[in-house]
């Protein structure tokens, strides 16, 4: 009985009329309006939406032989569109190129990284440390420990001070540093 059902099923499937190329094209083109919102959702750009839609239509029409009669043609088109979008996205991420206006493009593609000049940063840090070292000892030690990443309670335990005292000394050290750095900036600007 099962063997007869299989033969009957095969006979019924073979009776289904195959779509002609013109019928297939007409069906694909008629579904274009259903695909447009999905394409817009994927791309978020109207121009890219039309490109994606056009590429999907081209892929569908050129792969008519891969479409199985009796399956959901809309789902087939949505799958093609999703795959085209993913492939285009992957291609774009691989092709990201940095534009450079230099005349010698050899350096652009050399793969070497350029190290910034650290001398200026070192001079600024040296000036900052001079200002920090000019603070009174009672402010400098808690401030430096806080700058090194210690928590207020750890500093309080190490210096054997109340937590509130540590917080206020760090605050006062910051205020004093701001004043001194503003004076330095004013004198550097005048020079």
Protein Blocks (a to p, Z undefined) as FASTA:
>chain_A
ZZmmmmmmmmmmmmpccddfklmmmmmmmmmmmmmmmmmmmnopaklmmmmmmmmmmmmm
mmmmmpcghiafklmmmmmmmmmmmmmmmmmmmmpccddfbfblmlmmnopacdddfklm
mmmmmmmmmmmmmpcfklmmmmmmmmnopafklmmmmnopafklmmmmmmmmmmmmmmmm
mmmmmmmmmZZ
